Amino acid sequence: MAIHQILRRSLSAGKRSSSSKGSADVPKGHFAVYVGEGEKRRFVIPVSYLNESSFQDLLCQSEEEFGFHHPMGGLTIPCSEDLFIDLISFLGSR
């Protein structure tokens, strides 16, 4: 299954299970993810990161761990905050 299909299915499942109060603060061209090994922290990141192979690897890990059911009501990335911040910092500097 292609990454954009995984994300689309994951995000649509989150819309069904969560209220719309959090979606209003996500600017066009961005999406929210929840990251962390214990308590989850919400990040809003550019959609352009979906084209990056390192981010696609995280999405595949998310699919393996959660399938299309994400307990936070949105896409949950199963990695440490530090690793995720390093990755998005790297991607943002390119």
mmCIF file as gemmi writes it, N, C-alpha and C atoms, coordinates in Angstrom:
data_model
loop_
_atom_site.group_PDB
_atom_site.id
_atom_site.type_symbol
_atom_site.label_atom_id
_atom_site.label_alt_id
_atom_site.label_comp_id
_atom_site.label_asym_id
_atom_site.label_entity_id
_atom_site.label_seq_id
_atom_site.pdbx_PDB_ins_code
_atom_site.Cartn_x
_atom_site.Cartn_y
_atom_site.Cartn_z
_atom_site.occupancy
_atom_site.B_iso_or_equiv
_atom_site.pdbx_formal_charge
_atom_site.auth_seq_id
_atom_site.auth_asym_id
_atom_site.pdbx_PDB_model_num
ATOM 1 N N . MET Axp A 1 ? 0.851 -1.167 0 1 0 ? 1 A 1
ATOM 2 C CA . MET Axp A 1 ? 0 0 0 1 0 ? 1 A 1
ATOM 3 C C . MET Axp A 1 ? 0.901 1.234 0 1 0 ? 1 A 1
ATOM 4 N N . ALA Axp A 2 ? 0.575 2.234 -0.803 1 0 ? 2 A 1
ATOM 5 C CA . ALA Axp A 2 ? 1.376 3.442 -0.91 1 0 ? 2 A 1
ATOM 6 C C . ALA Axp A 2 ? 1.229 4.293 0.347 1 0 ? 2 A 1
ATOM 7 N N . ILE Axp A 3 ? 2.261 5.072 0.653 1 0 ? 3 A 1
ATOM 8 C CA . ILE Axp A 3 ? 2.282 5.899 1.852 1 0 ? 3 A 1
ATOM 9 C C . ILE Axp A 3 ? 1.108 6.869 1.879 1 0 ? 3 A 1
ATOM 10 N N . HIS Axp A 4 ? 0.786 7.489 0.744 1 0 ? 4 A 1
ATOM 11 C CA . HIS Axp A 4 ? -0.322 8.453 0.764 1 0 ? 4 A 1
ATOM 12 C C . HIS Axp A 4 ? -1.653 7.761 1.048 1 0 ? 4 A 1
ATOM 13 N N . GLN Axp A 5 ? -1.804 6.504 0.658 1 0 ? 5 A 1
ATOM 14 C CA . GLN Axp A 5 ? -3.021 5.756 0.978 1 0 ? 5 A 1
ATOM 15 C C . GLN Axp A 5 ? -3.07 5.441 2.471 1 0 ? 5 A 1
ATOM 16 N N . ILE Axp A 6 ? -1.931 5.084 3.04 1 0 ? 6 A 1
ATOM 17 C CA . ILE Axp A 6 ? -1.858 4.807 4.476 1 0 ? 6 A 1
ATOM 18 C C . ILE Axp A 6 ? -2.264 6.051 5.247 1 0 ? 6 A 1
ATOM 19 N N . LEU Axp A 7 ? -1.675 7.184 4.878 1 0 ? 7 A 1
ATOM 20 C CA . LEU Axp A 7 ? -1.974 8.417 5.578 1 0 ? 7 A 1
ATOM 21 C C . LEU Axp A 7 ? -3.437 8.802 5.41 1 0 ? 7 A 1
ATOM 22 N N . ARG Axp A 8 ? -3.958 8.707 4.191 1 0 ? 8 A 1
ATOM 23 C CA . ARG Axp A 8 ? -5.348 9.081 3.937 1 0 ? 8 A 1
ATOM 24 C C . ARG Axp A 8 ? -6.291 8.23 4.78 1 0 ? 8 A 1
ATOM 25 N N . ARG Axp A 9 ? -6.071 6.916 4.827 1 0 ? 9 A 1
ATOM 26 C CA . ARG Axp A 9 ? -6.927 6.031 5.617 1 0 ? 9 A 1
ATOM 27 C C . ARG Axp A 9 ? -6.782 6.341 7.101 1 0 ? 9 A 1
ATOM 28 N N . SER Axp A 10 ? -5.564 6.595 7.518 1 0 ? 10 A 1
ATOM 29 C CA . SER Axp A 10 ? -5.318 6.89 8.918 1 0 ? 10 A 1
ATOM 30 C C . SER Axp A 10 ? -5.985 8.195 9.334 1 0 ? 10 A 1
ATOM 31 N N . LEU Axp A 11 ? -5.847 9.23 8.526 1 0 ? 11 A 1
ATOM 32 C CA . LEU Axp A 11 ? -6.442 10.515 8.861 1 0 ? 11 A 1
ATOM 33 C C . LEU Axp A 11 ? -7.958 10.461 8.814 1 0 ? 11 A 1
ATOM 34 N N . SER Axp A 12 ? -8.521 9.732 7.858 1 0 ? 12 A 1
ATOM 35 C CA . SER Axp A 12 ? -9.982 9.651 7.791 1 0 ? 12 A 1
ATOM 36 C C . SER Axp A 12 ? -10.528 8.876 8.983 1 0 ? 12 A 1
ATOM 37 N N . ALA Axp A 13 ? -9.822 7.883 9.467 1 0 ? 13 A 1
ATOM 38 C CA . ALA Axp A 13 ? -10.252 7.157 10.666 1 0 ? 13 A 1
ATOM 39 C C . ALA Axp A 13 ? -10.213 8.084 11.866 1 0 ? 13 A 1
ATOM 40 N N . GLY Axp A 14 ? -9.219 8.941 11.944 1 0 ? 14 A 1
ATOM 41 C CA . GLY Axp A 14 ? -9.121 9.898 13.042 1 0 ? 14 A 1
ATOM 42 C C . GLY Axp A 14 ? -10.246 10.909 13.021 1 0 ? 14 A 1
ATOM 43 N N . LYS Axp A 15 ? -10.679 11.339 11.849 1 0 ? 15 A 1
ATOM 44 C CA . LYS Axp A 15 ? -11.788 12.282 11.746 1 0 ? 15 A 1
ATOM 45 C C . LYS Axp A 15 ? -13.067 11.677 12.288 1 0 ? 15 A 1
ATOM 46 N N . ARG Axp A 16 ? -13.265 10.388 12.04 1 0 ? 16 A 1
ATOM 47 C CA . ARG Axp A 16 ? -14.475 9.728 12.529 1 0 ? 16 A 1
ATOM 48 C C . ARG Axp A 16 ? -14.47 9.592 14.039 1 0 ? 16 A 1
ATOM 49 N N . SER Axp A 17 ? -13.287 9.433 14.636 1 0 ? 17 A 1
ATOM 50 C CA . SER Axp A 17 ? -13.237 9.127 16.057 1 0 ? 17 A 1
ATOM 51 C C . SER Axp A 17 ? -12.924 10.326 16.952 1 0 ? 17 A 1
ATOM 52 N N . SER Axp A 18 ? -12.621 11.483 16.385 1 0 ? 18 A 1
ATOM 53 C CA . SER Axp A 18 ? -12.287 12.627 17.225 1 0 ? 18 A 1
ATOM 54 C C . SER Axp A 18 ? -13.145 13.831 16.863 1 0 ? 18 A 1
ATOM 55 N N . SER Axp A 19 ? -13.178 14.78 17.777 1 0 ? 19 A 1
ATOM 56 C CA . SER Axp A 19 ? -13.92 15.996 17.489 1 0 ? 19 A 1
ATOM 57 C C . SER Axp A 19 ? -13.093 16.886 16.583 1 0 ? 19 A 1
ATOM 58 N N . SER Axp A 20 ? -13.702 17.926 16.051 1 0 ? 20 A 1
ATOM 59 C CA . SER Axp A 20 ? -13.008 18.797 15.104 1 0 ? 20 A 1
ATOM 60 C C . SER Axp A 20 ? -12.302 19.951 15.789 1 0 ? 20 A 1
ATOM 61 N N . LYS Axp A 21 ? -12.298 20.007 17.134 1 0 ? 21 A 1
ATOM 62 C CA . LYS Axp A 21 ? -11.697 21.148 17.819 1 0 ? 21 A 1
ATOM 63 C C . LYS Axp A 21 ? -10.209 21.294 17.534 1 0 ? 21 A 1
ATOM 64 N N . GLY Axp A 22 ? -9.47 20.205 17.343 1 0 ? 22 A 1
ATOM 65 C CA . GLY Axp A 22 ? -8.041 20.288 17.095 1 0 ? 22 A 1
ATOM 66 C C . GLY Axp A 22 ? -7.687 20.549 15.646 1 0 ? 22 A 1
ATOM 67 N N . SER Axp A 23 ? -8.59 20.281 14.733 1 0 ? 23 A 1
ATOM 68 C CA . SER Axp A 23 ? -8.265 20.41 13.325 1 0 ? 23 A 1
ATOM 69 C C . SER Axp A 23 ? -8.247 21.856 12.842 1 0 ? 23 A 1
ATOM 70 N N . ALA Axp A 24 ? -8.884 22.754 13.569 1 0 ? 24 A 1
ATOM 71 C CA . ALA Axp A 24 ? -8.951 24.148 13.14 1 0 ? 24 A 1
ATOM 72 C C . ALA Axp A 24 ? -7.593 24.835 13.207 1 0 ? 24 A 1
ATOM 73 N N . ASP Axp A 25 ? -6.691 24.365 14.055 1 0 ? 25 A 1
ATOM 74 C CA . ASP Axp A 25 ? -5.402 25.021 14.198 1 0 ? 25 A 1
ATOM 75 C C . ASP Axp A 25 ? -4.306 24.39 13.344 1 0 ? 25 A 1
ATOM 76 N N . VAL Axp A 26 ? -4.685 23.592 12.376 1 0 ? 26 A 1
ATOM 77 C CA . VAL Axp A 26 ? -3.723 23.005 11.446 1 0 ? 26 A 1
ATOM 78 C C . VAL Axp A 26 ? -3.804 23.783 10.139 1 0 ? 26 A 1
ATOM 79 N N . PRO Axp A 27 ? -2.752 24.526 9.802 1 0 ? 27 A 1
ATOM 80 C CA . PRO Axp A 27 ? -2.787 25.328 8.577 1 0 ? 27 A 1
ATOM 81 C C . PRO Axp A 27 ? -2.827 24.452 7.322 1 0 ? 27 A 1
ATOM 82 N N . LYS Axp A 28 ? -3.337 25.024 6.264 1 0 ? 28 A 1
ATOM 83 C CA . LYS Axp A 28 ? -3.376 24.326 4.983 1 0 ? 28 A 1
ATOM 84 C C . LYS Axp A 28 ? -1.966 23.905 4.607 1 0 ? 28 A 1
ATOM 85 N N . GLY Axp A 29 ? -1.846 22.677 4.095 1 0 ? 29 A 1
ATOM 86 C CA . GLY Axp A 29 ? -0.541 22.161 3.702 1 0 ? 29 A 1
ATOM 87 C C . GLY Axp A 29 ? 0.219 21.498 4.837 1 0 ? 29 A 1
ATOM 88 N N . HIS Axp A 30 ? -0.431 21.323 5.969 1 0 ? 30 A 1
ATOM 89 C CA . HIS Axp A 30 ? 0.183 20.703 7.141 1 0 ? 30 A 1
ATOM 90 C C . HIS Axp A 30 ? -0.746 19.624 7.687 1 0 ? 30 A 1
ATOM 91 N N . PHE Axp A 31 ? -0.229 18.803 8.601 1 0 ? 31 A 1
ATOM 92 C CA . PHE Axp A 31 ? -1.059 17.831 9.295 1 0 ? 31 A 1
ATOM 93 C C . PHE Axp A 31 ? -0.477 17.589 10.678 1 0 ? 31 A 1
ATOM 94 N N . ALA Axp A 32 ? -1.318 17.095 11.566 1 0 ? 32 A 1
ATOM 95 C CA . ALA Axp A 32 ? -0.905 16.863 12.943 1 0 ? 32 A 1
ATOM 96 C C . ALA Axp A 32 ? -0.535 15.4 13.145 1 0 ? 32 A 1
ATOM 97 N N . VAL Axp A 33 ? 0.502 15.185 13.935 1 0 ? 33 A 1
ATOM 98 C CA . VAL Axp A 33 ? 0.896 13.84 14.345 1 0 ? 33 A 1
ATOM 99 C C . VAL Axp A 33 ? 1.136 13.873 15.847 1 0 ? 33 A 1
ATOM 100 N N . TYR Axp A 34 ? 1.017 12.713 16.46 1 0 ? 34 A 1
ATOM 101 C CA . TYR Axp A 34 ? 1.29 12.558 17.886 1 0 ? 34 A 1
ATOM 102 C C . TYR Axp A 34 ? 2.517 11.673 18.027 1 0 ? 34 A 1
ATOM 103 N N . VAL Axp A 35 ? 3.473 12.134 18.825 1 0 ? 35 A 1
ATOM 104 C CA . VAL Axp A 35 ? 4.77 11.474 18.925 1 0 ? 35 A 1
ATOM 105 C C . VAL Axp A 35 ? 5.14 11.268 20.393 1 0 ? 35 A 1
ATOM 106 N N . GLY Axp A 36 ? 5.744 10.146 20.674 1 0 ? 36 A 1
ATOM 107 C CA . GLY Axp A 36 ? 6.259 9.883 22.007 1 0 ? 36 A 1
ATOM 108 C C . GLY Axp A 36 ? 6.078 8.433 22.372 1 0 ? 36 A 1
ATOM 109 N N . GLU Axp A 37 ? 6.882 7.997 23.308 1 0 ? 37 A 1
ATOM 110 C CA . GLU Axp A 37 ? 6.818 6.604 23.732 1 0 ? 37 A 1
ATOM 111 C C . GLU Axp A 37 ? 5.888 6.425 24.924 1 0 ? 37 A 1
ATOM 112 N N . GLY Axp A 38 ? 5.732 7.435 25.749 1 0 ? 38 A 1
ATOM 113 C CA . GLY Axp A 38 ? 4.806 7.404 26.877 1 0 ? 38 A 1
ATOM 114 C C . GLY Axp A 38 ? 3.665 8.363 26.571 1 0 ? 38 A 1
ATOM 115 N N . GLU Axp A 39 ? 3.749 9.529 27.191 1 0 ? 39 A 1
ATOM 116 C CA . GLU Axp A 39 ? 2.777 10.576 26.896 1 0 ? 39 A 1
ATOM 117 C C . GLU Axp A 39 ? 3.08 11.146 25.515 1 0 ? 39 A 1
ATOM 118 N N . LYS Axp A 40 ? 2.055 11.341 24.72 1 0 ? 40 A 1
ATOM 119 C CA . LYS Axp A 40 ? 2.233 11.796 23.342 1 0 ? 40 A 1
ATOM 120 C C . LYS Axp A 40 ? 2.193 13.32 23.263 1 0 ? 40 A 1
ATOM 121 N N . ARG Axp A 41 ? 3.039 13.859 22.394 1 0 ? 41 A 1
ATOM 122 C CA . ARG Axp A 41 ? 3.07 15.293 22.129 1 0 ? 41 A 1
ATOM 123 C C . ARG Axp A 41 ? 2.626 15.524 20.684 1 0 ? 41 A 1
ATOM 124 N N . ARG Axp A 42 ? 1.82 16.542 20.473 1 0 ? 42 A 1
ATOM 125 C CA . ARG Axp A 42 ? 1.276 16.847 19.14 1 0 ? 42 A 1
ATOM 126 C C . ARG Axp A 42 ? 2.228 17.778 18.398 1 0 ? 42 A 1
ATOM 127 N N . PHE Axp A 43 ? 2.505 17.435 17.136 1 0 ? 43 A 1
ATOM 128 C CA . PHE Axp A 43 ? 3.306 18.259 16.236 1 0 ? 43 A 1
ATOM 129 C C . PHE Axp A 43 ? 2.498 18.533 14.987 1 0 ? 43 A 1
ATOM 130 N N . VAL Axp A 44 ? 2.611 19.723 14.448 1 0 ? 44 A 1
ATOM 131 C CA . VAL Axp A 44 ? 1.993 20.068 13.167 1 0 ? 44 A 1
ATOM 132 C C . VAL Axp A 44 ? 3.134 20.252 12.182 1 0 ? 44 A 1
ATOM 133 N N . ILE Axp A 45 ? 3.13 19.43 11.132 1 0 ? 45 A 1
ATOM 134 C CA . ILE Axp A 45 ? 4.264 19.412 10.206 1 0 ? 45 A 1
ATOM 135 C C . ILE Axp A 45 ? 3.776 19.56 8.765 1 0 ? 45 A 1
ATOM 136 N N . PRO Axp A 46 ? 4.654 20.004 7.868 1 0 ? 46 A 1
ATOM 137 C CA . PRO Axp A 46 ? 4.271 20.179 6.462 1 0 ? 46 A 1
ATOM 138 C C . PRO Axp A 46 ? 3.995 18.85 5.763 1 0 ? 46 A 1
ATOM 139 N N . VAL Axp A 47 ? 3.03 18.862 4.887 1 0 ? 47 A 1
ATOM 140 C CA . VAL Axp A 47 ? 2.694 17.679 4.09 1 0 ? 47 A 1
ATOM 141 C C . VAL Axp A 47 ? 3.877 17.263 3.224 1 0 ? 47 A 1
ATOM 142 N N . SER Axp A 48 ? 4.734 18.199 2.868 1 0 ? 48 A 1
ATOM 143 C CA . SER Axp A 48 ? 5.885 17.89 2.012 1 0 ? 48 A 1
ATOM 144 C C . SER Axp A 48 ? 6.808 16.84 2.634 1 0 ? 48 A 1
ATOM 145 N N . TYR Axp A 49 ? 6.768 16.677 3.953 1 0 ? 49 A 1
ATOM 146 C CA . TYR Axp A 49 ? 7.598 15.66 4.606 1 0 ? 49 A 1
ATOM 147 C C . TYR Axp A 49 ? 7.205 14.25 4.188 1 0 ? 49 A 1
ATOM 148 N N . LEU Axp A 50 ? 5.999 14.094 3.674 1 0 ? 50 A 1
ATOM 149 C CA . LEU Axp A 50 ? 5.538 12.771 3.239 1 0 ? 50 A 1
ATOM 150 C C . LEU Axp A 50 ? 6.368 12.228 2.078 1 0 ? 50 A 1
ATOM 151 N N . ASN Axp A 51 ? 7.039 13.104 1.354 1 0 ? 51 A 1
ATOM 152 C CA . ASN Axp A 51 ? 7.875 12.68 0.225 1 0 ? 51 A 1
ATOM 153 C C . ASN Axp A 51 ? 9.245 12.175 0.668 1 0 ? 51 A 1
ATOM 154 N N . GLU Axp A 52 ? 9.586 12.377 1.92 1 0 ? 52 A 1
ATOM 155 C CA . GLU Axp A 52 ? 10.906 12.023 2.43 1 0 ? 52 A 1
ATOM 156 C C . GLU Axp A 52 ? 10.935 10.558 2.878 1 0 ? 52 A 1
ATOM 157 N N . SER Axp A 53 ? 11.938 9.822 2.416 1 0 ? 53 A 1
ATOM 158 C CA . SER Axp A 53 ? 12.005 8.392 2.741 1 0 ? 53 A 1
ATOM 159 C C . SER Axp A 53 ? 12.141 8.143 4.242 1 0 ? 53 A 1
ATOM 160 N N . SER Axp A 54 ? 12.852 9.004 4.947 1 0 ? 54 A 1
ATOM 161 C CA . SER Axp A 54 ? 12.994 8.812 6.399 1 0 ? 54 A 1
ATOM 162 C C . SER Axp A 54 ? 11.65 8.976 7.106 1 0 ? 54 A 1
ATOM 163 N N . PHE Axp A 55 ? 10.821 9.893 6.638 1 0 ? 55 A 1
ATOM 164 C CA . PHE Axp A 55 ? 9.499 10.056 7.239 1 0 ? 55 A 1
ATOM 165 C C . PHE Axp A 55 ? 8.584 8.897 6.834 1 0 ? 55 A 1
ATOM 166 N N . GLN Axp A 56 ? 8.724 8.426 5.619 1 0 ? 56 A 1
ATOM 167 C CA . GLN Axp A 56 ? 7.939 7.274 5.17 1 0 ? 56 A 1
ATOM 168 C C . GLN Axp A 56 ? 8.255 6.039 6.01 1 0 ? 56 A 1
ATOM 169 N N . ASP Axp A 57 ? 9.514 5.898 6.436 1 0 ? 57 A 1
ATOM 170 C CA . ASP Axp A 57 ? 9.884 4.794 7.319 1 0 ? 57 A 1
ATOM 171 C C . ASP Axp A 57 ? 9.107 4.873 8.633 1 0 ? 57 A 1
ATOM 172 N N . LEU Axp A 58 ? 8.978 6.085 9.178 1 0 ? 58 A 1
ATOM 173 C CA . LEU Axp A 58 ? 8.21 6.253 10.41 1 0 ? 58 A 1
ATOM 174 C C . LEU Axp A 58 ? 6.732 5.902 10.2 1 0 ? 58 A 1
ATOM 175 N N . LEU Axp A 59 ? 6.199 6.259 9.04 1 0 ? 59 A 1
ATOM 176 C CA . LEU Axp A 59 ? 4.799 5.923 8.752 1 0 ? 59 A 1
ATOM 177 C C . LEU Axp A 59 ? 4.602 4.413 8.66 1 0 ? 59 A 1
ATOM 178 N N . CYS Axp A 60 ? 5.566 3.726 8.094 1 0 ? 60 A 1
ATOM 179 C CA . CYS Axp A 60 ? 5.478 2.263 8.018 1 0 ? 60 A 1
ATOM 180 C C . CYS Axp A 60 ? 5.525 1.648 9.413 1 0 ? 60 A 1
ATOM 181 N N . GLN Axp A 61 ? 6.381 2.196 10.289 1 0 ? 61 A 1
ATOM 182 C CA . GLN Axp A 61 ? 6.432 1.718 11.675 1 0 ? 61 A 1
ATOM 183 C C . GLN Axp A 61 ? 5.098 1.964 12.371 1 0 ? 61 A 1
ATOM 184 N N . SER Axp A 62 ? 4.51 3.112 12.088 1 0 ? 62 A 1
ATOM 185 C CA . SER Axp A 62 ? 3.215 3.447 12.679 1 0 ? 62 A 1
ATOM 186 C C . SER Axp A 62 ? 2.14 2.465 12.226 1 0 ? 62 A 1
ATOM 187 N N . GLU Axp A 63 ? 2.158 2.133 10.947 1 0 ? 63 A 1
ATOM 188 C CA . GLU Axp A 63 ? 1.186 1.166 10.421 1 0 ? 63 A 1
ATOM 189 C C . GLU Axp A 63 ? 1.378 -0.197 11.082 1 0 ? 63 A 1
ATOM 190 N N . GLU Axp A 64 ? 2.629 -0.622 11.239 1 0 ? 64 A 1
ATOM 191 C CA . GLU Axp A 64 ? 2.904 -1.922 11.857 1 0 ? 64 A 1
ATOM 192 C C . GLU Axp A 64 ? 2.426 -1.969 13.306 1 0 ? 64 A 1
ATOM 193 N N . GLU Axp A 65 ? 2.63 -0.87 14.024 1 0 ? 65 A 1
ATOM 194 C CA . GLU Axp A 65 ? 2.279 -0.87 15.444 1 0 ? 65 A 1
ATOM 195 C C . GLU Axp A 65 ? 0.795 -0.618 15.701 1 0 ? 65 A 1
ATOM 196 N N . PHE Axp A 66 ? 0.203 0.314 14.959 1 0 ? 66 A 1
ATOM 197 C CA . PHE Axp A 66 ? -1.166 0.719 15.244 1 0 ? 66 A 1
ATOM 198 C C . PHE Axp A 66 ? -2.178 0.311 14.181 1 0 ? 66 A 1
ATOM 199 N N . GLY Axp A 67 ? -1.72 -0.135 13.012 1 0 ? 67 A 1
ATOM 200 C CA . GLY Axp A 67 ? -2.655 -0.372 11.913 1 0 ? 67 A 1
ATOM 201 C C . GLY Axp A 67 ? -3.283 0.961 11.537 1 0 ? 67 A 1
ATOM 202 N N . PHE Axp A 68 ? -4.583 0.984 11.425 1 0 ? 68 A 1
ATOM 203 C CA . PHE Axp A 68 ? -5.263 2.236 11.096 1 0 ? 68 A 1
ATOM 204 C C . PHE Axp A 68 ? -6.092 2.738 12.271 1 0 ? 68 A 1
ATOM 205 N N . HIS Axp A 69 ? -5.858 2.177 13.432 1 0 ? 69 A 1
ATOM 206 C CA . HIS Axp A 69 ? -6.502 2.66 14.653 1 0 ? 69 A 1
ATOM 207 C C . HIS Axp A 69 ? -5.449 3.386 15.475 1 0 ? 69 A 1
ATOM 208 N N . HIS Axp A 70 ? -5.596 4.683 15.589 1 0 ? 70 A 1
ATOM 209 C CA . HIS Axp A 70 ? -4.64 5.484 16.342 1 0 ? 70 A 1
ATOM 210 C C . HIS Axp A 70 ? -5.324 5.992 17.597 1 0 ? 70 A 1
ATOM 211 N N . PRO Axp A 71 ? -4.84 5.579 18.758 1 0 ? 71 A 1
ATOM 212 C CA . PRO Axp A 71 ? -5.51 5.877 20.007 1 0 ? 71 A 1
ATOM 213 C C . PRO Axp A 71 ? -5.672 7.368 20.311 1 0 ? 71 A 1
ATOM 214 N N . MET Axp A 72 ? -4.859 8.216 19.728 1 0 ? 72 A 1
ATOM 215 C CA . MET Axp A 72 ? -4.954 9.649 19.984 1 0 ? 72 A 1
ATOM 216 C C . MET Axp A 72 ? -5.988 10.318 19.081 1 0 ? 72 A 1
ATOM 217 N N . GLY Axp A 73 ? -6.592 9.573 18.165 1 0 ? 73 A 1
ATOM 218 C CA . GLY Axp A 73 ? -7.563 10.163 17.254 1 0 ? 73 A 1
ATOM 219 C C . GLY Axp A 73 ? -6.915 10.777 16.027 1 0 ? 73 A 1
ATOM 220 N N . GLY Axp A 74 ? -5.62 10.702 15.927 1 0 ? 74 A 1
ATOM 221 C CA . GLY Axp A 74 ? -4.861 11.206 14.795 1 0 ? 74 A 1
ATOM 222 C C . GLY Axp A 74 ? -3.681 10.287 14.57 1 0 ? 74 A 1
ATOM 223 N N . LEU Axp A 75 ? -2.88 10.601 13.614 1 0 ? 75 A 1
ATOM 224 C CA . LEU Axp A 75 ? -1.733 9.762 13.278 1 0 ? 75 A 1
ATOM 225 C C . LEU Axp A 75 ? -0.733 9.756 14.423 1 0 ? 75 A 1
ATOM 226 N N . THR Axp A 76 ? -0.398 8.567 14.919 1 0 ? 76 A 1
ATOM 227 C CA . THR Axp A 76 ? 0.547 8.412 16.025 1 0 ? 76 A 1
ATOM 228 C C . THR Axp A 76 ? 1.837 7.797 15.492 1 0 ? 76 A 1
ATOM 229 N N . ILE Axp A 77 ? 2.957 8.453 15.778 1 0 ? 77 A 1
ATOM 230 C CA . ILE Axp A 77 ? 4.272 7.994 15.33 1 0 ? 77 A 1
ATOM 231 C C . ILE Axp A 77 ? 4.975 7.345 16.526 1 0 ? 77 A 1
ATOM 232 N N . PRO Axp A 78 ? 5.322 6.054 16.421 1 0 ? 78 A 1
ATOM 233 C CA . PRO Axp A 78 ? 5.927 5.353 17.55 1 0 ? 78 A 1
ATOM 234 C C . PRO Axp A 78 ? 7.448 5.534 17.621 1 0 ? 78 A 1
ATOM 235 N N . CYS Axp A 79 ? 7.883 6.703 18.059 1 0 ? 79 A 1
ATOM 236 C CA . CYS Axp A 79 ? 9.311 6.934 18.266 1 0 ? 79 A 1
ATOM 237 C C . CYS Axp A 79 ? 9.461 7.968 19.371 1 0 ? 79 A 1
ATOM 238 N N . SER Axp A 80 ? 10.671 8.155 19.822 1 0 ? 80 A 1
ATOM 239 C CA . SER Axp A 80 ? 10.902 9.143 20.879 1 0 ? 80 A 1
ATOM 240 C C . SER Axp A 80 ? 10.74 10.552 20.318 1 0 ? 80 A 1
ATOM 241 N N . GLU Axp A 81 ? 10.383 11.476 21.195 1 0 ? 81 A 1
ATOM 242 C CA . GLU Axp A 81 ? 10.268 12.88 20.781 1 0 ? 81 A 1
ATOM 243 C C . GLU Axp A 81 ? 11.597 13.394 20.256 1 0 ? 81 A 1
ATOM 244 N N . ASP Axp A 82 ? 12.682 13.024 20.929 1 0 ? 82 A 1
ATOM 245 C CA . ASP Axp A 82 ? 14.009 13.504 20.528 1 0 ? 82 A 1
ATOM 246 C C . ASP Axp A 82 ? 14.346 13.076 19.1 1 0 ? 82 A 1
ATOM 247 N N . LEU Axp A 83 ? 14.088 11.813 18.784 1 0 ? 83 A 1
ATOM 248 C CA . LEU Axp A 83 ? 14.353 11.32 17.436 1 0 ? 83 A 1
ATOM 249 C C . LEU Axp A 83 ? 13.495 12.063 16.417 1 0 ? 83 A 1
ATOM 250 N N . PHE Axp A 84 ? 12.229 12.261 16.734 1 0 ? 84 A 1
ATOM 251 C CA . PHE Axp A 84 ? 11.323 12.944 15.811 1 0 ? 84 A 1
ATOM 252 C C . PHE Axp A 84 ? 11.748 14.399 15.607 1 0 ? 84 A 1
ATOM 253 N N . ILE Axp A 85 ? 12.105 15.076 16.68 1 0 ? 85 A 1
ATOM 254 C CA . ILE Axp A 85 ? 12.549 16.471 16.568 1 0 ? 85 A 1
ATOM 255 C C . ILE Axp A 85 ? 13.82 16.558 15.736 1 0 ? 85 A 1
ATOM 256 N N . ASP Axp A 86 ? 14.741 15.627 15.938 1 0 ? 86 A 1
ATOM 257 C CA . ASP Axp A 86 ? 15.959 15.602 15.108 1 0 ? 86 A 1
ATOM 258 C C . ASP Axp A 86 ? 15.603 15.432 13.632 1 0 ? 86 A 1
ATOM 259 N N . LEU Axp A 87 ? 14.663 14.514 13.353 1 0 ? 87 A 1
ATOM 260 C CA . LEU Axp A 87 ? 14.27 14.265 11.963 1 0 ? 87 A 1
ATOM 261 C C . LEU Axp A 87 ? 13.62 15.484 11.338 1 0 ? 87 A 1
ATOM 262 N N . ILE Axp A 88 ? 12.651 16.093 12.019 1 0 ? 88 A 1
ATOM 263 C CA . ILE Axp A 88 ? 11.976 17.237 11.397 1 0 ? 88 A 1
ATOM 264 C C . ILE Axp A 88 ? 12.894 18.46 11.317 1 0 ? 88 A 1
ATOM 265 N N . SER Axp A 89 ? 13.835 18.559 12.244 1 0 ? 89 A 1
ATOM 266 C CA . SER Axp A 89 ? 14.832 19.644 12.16 1 0 ? 89 A 1
ATOM 267 C C . SER Axp A 89 ? 15.705 19.45 10.92 1 0 ? 89 A 1
ATOM 268 N N . PHE Axp A 90 ? 16.122 18.216 10.704 1 0 ? 90 A 1
ATOM 269 C CA . PHE Axp A 90 ? 16.923 17.879 9.521 1 0 ? 90 A 1
ATOM 270 C C . PHE Axp A 90 ? 16.13 18.169 8.241 1 0 ? 90 A 1
ATOM 271 N N . LEU Axp A 91 ? 14.892 17.704 8.19 1 0 ? 91 A 1
ATOM 272 C CA . LEU Axp A 91 ? 14.068 17.901 6.995 1 0 ? 91 A 1
ATOM 273 C C . LEU Axp A 91 ? 13.774 19.382 6.764 1 0 ? 91 A 1
ATOM 274 N N . GLY Axp A 92 ? 13.581 20.135 7.842 1 0 ? 92 A 1
ATOM 275 C CA . GLY Axp A 92 ? 13.297 21.558 7.717 1 0 ? 92 A 1
ATOM 276 C C . GLY Axp A 92 ? 14.494 22.384 7.282 1 0 ? 92 A 1
ATOM 277 N N . SER Axp A 93 ? 15.7 21.872 7.484 1 0 ? 93 A 1
ATOM 278 C CA . SER Axp A 93 ? 16.908 22.621 7.127 1 0 ? 93 A 1
ATOM 279 C C . SER Axp A 93 ? 17.339 22.388 5.68 1 0 ? 93 A 1
ATOM 280 N N . ARG Axp A 94 ? 16.657 21.493 4.983 1 0 ? 94 A 1
ATOM 281 C CA . ARG Axp A 94 ? 17.057 21.168 3.613 1 0 ? 94 A 1
ATOM 282 C C . ARG Axp A 94 ? 16.436 22.096 2.613 1 0 ? 94 A 1
